[in-house]
Amino acid sequence: MMLKLLALVSLLPAWTMMVSAHAVYARQYDTAPTTGADGDDHGFQAPGSNDARGPCPGLNTLANHGYLPRDGKNITIPIVLQAVLDGFNVGPDVVTLAAKGALIAAETPDFFNLTEIALHETFEHDISLSREDFHVDPNNDNIHFNETVFTTLANSNPGVDYYNATSAGQVQKERQDIQNAVNAQLINNVKDFKIRTRESGLYIAVMGNVTAGLNTKAPKNYVQIFFREERLPIAEGWKKNDILITEDVLHPIQKEIEHFSEWQPSGVQPNPWIRLGPDGDIDPLTANSI
């Protein structure tokens, strides 16, 4: 459904899919690196005051470790695809569509910075796990980590030291209930739900061991470091999955999350829609176009 729903994104330039020809650029931006746990140049480095960061903890983490440009700028689709592969062992089929969506939010046609993807309701969305809704925050701040928002996830799955697909779905349900009550301009449609579910599936898969399939468990301390510090918890024992995280690997996890989310559309835009660029109009996508 997501591929059909966002089919207009595929009209972006064909060169964006030429991953192998451009993958080398993913490494040329590893400026001022620190030494990582394996002696490489991907150690954690907190962003400086002039570095761009956005609403996605995953992309921010990749920038903080030098898999993306450490300044968070001049990012192309091939750079993103190489970064998620090198940093998370996530395949291009999982993230290509989202990477293309980031270009819609950018001022330039072929690269973006991490701050630009905060453009409300392109791929950025309400009911985040770690950011306040754009229209709820008094400063419209949907970029910076919000501990109050994150508490729902942090305190979930009590009595054990891990999160899983079941708890991730329950968190999505609780977050939806909270934002339904506080955001008069809430947008909670199928497009946003699918994006949120993909994001939840990824934190379970990337921080857990996906060889367990549907029973994948993501240690709580790994997930909390990932969200709060936007750092890979290498020092705490985390390592990349040995197997590539593809759509097929994520699918059963996401279906479980969907089930326990008990999702229902709500808010002011029940139909999926997307903003056609930073200054573009909102383009509603009706059921006939899905």
C-alpha positions as CSV (number, residue, x, y, z in Angstrom):
1,M,0.0,0.0,0.0
2,M,2.8,2.4,0.8
3,L,4.4,2.1,-2.6
4,K,1.1,2.9,-4.3
5,L,0.2,5.5,-1.8
6,L,3.4,7.4,-2.4
7,A,3.8,6.5,-6.0
8,L,4.3,10.2,-7.0
9,V,7.7,10.1,-5.2
10,S,9.0,7.7,-7.9
11,L,9.0,10.6,-10.4
12,L,12.2,11.9,-8.8
13,P,15.4,11.7,-11.0
14,A,16.4,8.2,-12.0
15,W,20.0,8.8,-10.9
16,T,19.0,8.5,-7.3
17,M,18.9,4.7,-7.6
18,M,22.5,4.4,-8.9
19,V,23.7,3.3,-5.5
20,S,26.9,1.5,-6.5
21,A,28.1,4.3,-8.7
22,H,27.9,6.9,-6.0
23,A,28.4,4.9,-2.8
24,V,31.9,6.2,-2.4
25,Y,30.4,9.6,-1.5
26,A,29.0,8.1,1.7
27,R,32.5,8.1,3.2
28,Q,34.0,11.3,2.0
29,Y,32.2,13.3,4.7
30,D,33.6,11.5,7.7
31,T,35.2,14.7,9.0
32,A,36.9,14.9,12.4
33,P,36.0,11.3,13.3
34,T,36.7,9.7,16.6
35,T,37.8,6.2,17.0
36,G,35.1,3.6,17.1
37,A,34.9,0.4,19.1
38,D,36.4,-1.6,16.2
39,G,39.2,0.9,15.5
40,D,37.3,2.4,12.6
41,D,36.5,6.1,12.0
42,H,32.8,5.8,13.0
43,G,33.0,6.6,16.7
44,F,30.3,8.8,18.3
45,Q,30.7,12.5,18.0
46,A,28.0,14.9,19.3
47,P,26.8,17.5,16.7
48,G,28.2,21.0,16.9
49,S,26.1,24.2,16.9
50,N,26.3,24.5,13.1
51,D,25.5,20.9,12.3
52,A,22.0,20.0,11.0
53,R,19.9,17.4,12.8
54,G,16.3,16.5,12.3
55,P,13.3,14.6,13.7
56,C,14.6,11.1,12.8
57,P,16.8,9.6,15.6
58,G,18.1,7.0,13.1
59,L,19.5,9.4,10.6
60,N,20.8,11.7,13.4
61,T,22.6,8.7,14.9
62,L,24.2,7.8,11.5
63,A,25.4,11.4,11.2
64,N,26.8,11.3,14.8
65,H,28.8,8.3,13.8
66,G,30.0,9.6,10.5
67,Y,28.0,7.2,8.3
68,L,26.2,10.2,7.0
69,P,28.0,13.6,6.7
70,R,28.7,14.6,10.3
71,D,27.4,18.1,9.6
72,G,24.1,16.6,8.4
73,K,24.2,18.4,5.1
74,N,24.5,17.7,1.4
75,I,23.0,14.3,1.7
76,T,22.0,12.4,-1.4
77,I,19.9,9.2,-1.8
78,P,23.0,7.0,-2.5
79,I,24.6,8.4,0.6
80,V,21.6,7.4,2.7
81,L,21.4,3.9,1.3
82,Q,25.1,3.3,1.9
83,A,24.9,4.8,5.4
84,V,22.0,2.6,6.6
85,L,23.7,-0.4,5.1
86,D,27.0,0.3,6.8
87,G,25.7,1.5,10.1
88,F,22.6,-0.7,10.6
89,N,22.8,-3.5,8.0
90,V,19.5,-2.3,6.6
91,G,18.8,-3.0,3.0
92,P,17.9,-0.3,0.4
93,D,14.4,-1.8,-0.1
94,V,13.5,-0.7,3.4
95,V,14.6,3.0,3.1
96,T,14.6,4.0,-0.6
97,L,11.1,5.5,-0.5
98,A,11.7,7.5,2.6
99,A,15.0,8.8,1.3
100,K,13.2,10.0,-1.9
101,G,10.6,11.6,0.3
102,A,13.3,13.6,2.1
103,L,14.1,15.3,-1.2
104,I,10.5,16.6,-1.5
105,A,11.1,18.5,1.8
106,A,14.4,20.0,0.5
107,E,15.0,23.3,-1.1
108,T,17.3,21.6,-3.7
109,P,16.4,18.9,-6.2
110,D,19.2,16.4,-5.5
111,F,20.3,16.7,-1.9
112,F,19.0,17.6,1.5
113,N,20.0,18.4,5.1
114,L,18.6,16.7,8.1
115,T,16.8,19.8,9.4
116,E,14.8,20.0,6.2
117,I,13.0,16.7,6.7
118,A,11.2,18.2,9.7
119,L,8.8,19.9,7.1
120,H,5.5,18.9,8.8
121,E,3.6,16.1,7.1
122,T,5.8,15.2,4.2
123,F,7.4,12.2,5.8
124,E,7.6,13.9,9.3
125,H,4.4,13.1,11.1
126,D,2.3,13.5,14.3
127,I,2.3,10.9,17.1
128,S,6.1,10.5,17.2
129,L,7.8,8.3,19.8
130,S,10.3,10.9,20.7
131,R,9.2,14.3,19.4
132,E,6.2,16.5,20.2
133,D,3.6,17.2,17.5
134,F,4.3,20.3,15.5
135,H,1.1,22.0,16.5
136,V,1.3,21.0,20.1
137,D,4.8,22.2,20.9
138,P,4.7,25.9,21.8
139,N,7.7,26.6,19.5
140,N,6.5,24.2,16.8
141,D,9.6,22.1,17.6
142,N,9.3,18.7,16.0
143,I,13.1,18.3,15.8
144,H,14.5,17.9,19.3
145,F,14.1,14.9,21.5
146,N,11.3,15.3,24.1
147,E,11.7,13.2,27.2
148,T,8.0,13.6,28.2
149,V,6.9,12.1,24.9
150,F,9.5,9.4,25.1
151,T,8.4,8.3,28.5
152,T,5.6,6.2,26.9
153,L,8.1,4.0,25.1
154,A,10.7,4.1,27.9
155,N,8.2,2.8,30.5
156,S,6.6,0.2,28.3
157,N,6.9,-3.6,28.6
158,P,7.3,-3.5,32.4
159,G,8.9,-6.5,34.2
160,V,11.4,-7.4,31.5
161,D,14.5,-5.8,30.1
162,Y,13.5,-5.7,26.4
163,Y,11.0,-4.3,24.0
164,N,9.4,-6.4,21.2
165,A,6.9,-6.1,18.5
166,T,4.0,-6.5,20.9
167,S,5.1,-3.8,23.2
168,A,5.9,-1.5,20.2
169,G,2.3,-1.8,19.0
170,Q,1.0,-1.1,22.5
171,V,3.2,2.0,22.6
172,Q,1.8,3.2,19.3
173,K,-1.7,2.8,20.6
174,E,-1.0,4.7,23.8
175,R,0.7,7.5,21.9
176,Q,-2.2,7.8,19.5
177,D,-4.6,8.0,22.5
178,I,-2.5,10.7,24.1
179,Q,-2.2,12.9,21.0
180,N,-5.9,12.4,20.1
181,A,-6.6,14.2,23.4
182,V,-4.1,17.0,23.1
183,N,-3.7,17.9,19.4
184,A,-6.7,19.6,17.9
185,Q,-4.9,19.6,14.5
186,L,-3.8,16.0,14.7
187,I,-3.2,14.2,11.4
188,N,-3.5,10.4,11.8
189,N,-4.1,8.7,8.5
190,V,-3.0,5.5,6.9
191,K,0.1,7.1,5.4
192,D,1.4,8.3,8.7
193,F,0.4,5.0,10.4
194,K,2.5,3.0,7.9
195,I,5.4,5.3,8.4
196,R,5.2,5.1,12.2
197,T,4.9,1.3,12.1
198,R,8.0,1.1,9.8
199,E,9.9,3.3,12.3
200,S,8.8,1.1,15.2
201,G,9.8,-2.0,13.3
202,L,13.2,-0.6,12.7
203,Y,14.1,0.2,16.2
204,I,13.1,-3.3,17.3
205,A,15.0,-4.9,14.4
206,V,18.2,-2.7,14.4
207,M,18.6,-2.8,18.2
208,G,17.6,-6.5,18.5
209,N,18.6,-9.8,16.9
210,V,16.4,-10.3,13.9
211,T,17.4,-14.0,13.6
212,A,14.6,-14.5,16.1
213,G,12.0,-13.2,13.6
214,L,8.8,-12.3,15.2
215,N,10.3,-12.9,18.6
216,T,13.0,-10.3,18.2
217,K,13.8,-8.6,21.4
218,A,15.5,-5.2,21.6
219,P,17.3,-4.6,24.9
220,K,15.8,-1.6,26.6
221,N,19.1,0.1,27.4
222,Y,20.1,-0.1,23.7
223,V,16.8,1.5,22.6
224,Q,17.0,4.2,25.2
225,I,20.5,5.2,24.3
226,F,19.6,5.2,20.6
227,F,16.7,7.6,21.2
228,R,18.0,9.7,24.0
229,E,21.7,10.1,22.9
230,E,21.4,9.3,19.2
231,R,24.3,7.0,19.7
232,L,25.0,3.4,18.8
233,P,25.3,1.5,22.1
234,I,28.5,-0.2,21.0
235,A,30.2,0.2,24.4
236,E,27.2,-1.5,26.0
237,G,27.5,-4.5,23.8
238,W,25.3,-3.8,20.7
239,K,26.5,-4.8,17.3
240,K,24.9,-4.9,13.9
241,N,22.8,-7.8,12.9
242,D,24.7,-10.5,10.9
243,I,21.8,-10.8,8.5
244,L,20.6,-8.0,6.2
245,I,17.4,-6.4,7.4
246,T,15.1,-6.4,4.4
247,E,11.4,-5.9,3.8
248,D,10.9,-9.6,4.2
249,V,12.7,-9.6,7.6
250,L,10.7,-6.6,8.8
251,H,7.3,-7.7,7.6
252,P,6.3,-10.1,10.4
253,I,7.5,-7.6,13.0
254,Q,5.5,-4.8,11.4
255,K,2.3,-6.9,11.1
256,E,2.5,-7.7,14.9
257,I,3.0,-4.0,15.6
258,E,0.0,-3.1,13.4
259,H,-2.1,-5.6,15.2
260,F,-1.4,-4.3,18.7
261,S,-1.6,-0.7,17.6
262,E,-5.4,-1.1,17.1
263,W,-5.1,1.8,14.8
264,Q,-8.1,4.0,13.8
265,P,-7.8,7.1,11.6
266,S,-8.4,10.4,13.4
267,G,-7.8,14.1,13.3
268,V,-8.3,16.7,10.6
269,Q,-6.9,14.9,7.5
270,P,-8.4,11.4,7.3
271,N,-7.2,11.0,3.8
272,P,-3.5,10.5,3.1
273,W,-1.7,13.6,1.7
274,I,1.7,14.9,1.1
275,R,3.2,18.3,0.7
276,L,4.8,18.9,-2.7
277,G,8.0,20.6,-1.6
278,P,8.9,23.1,1.1
279,D,6.5,25.8,-0.3
280,G,4.2,23.5,-2.1
281,D,0.5,22.9,-1.7
282,I,-0.9,20.0,0.1
283,D,-1.9,17.2,-2.3
284,P,-4.6,15.0,-0.9
285,L,-4.4,11.4,-2.1
286,T,-7.9,10.0,-2.3
287,A,-8.8,6.3,-2.1
288,N,-8.9,6.2,-5.9
289,S,-5.2,7.0,-6.1
290,I,-4.1,4.4,-3.6
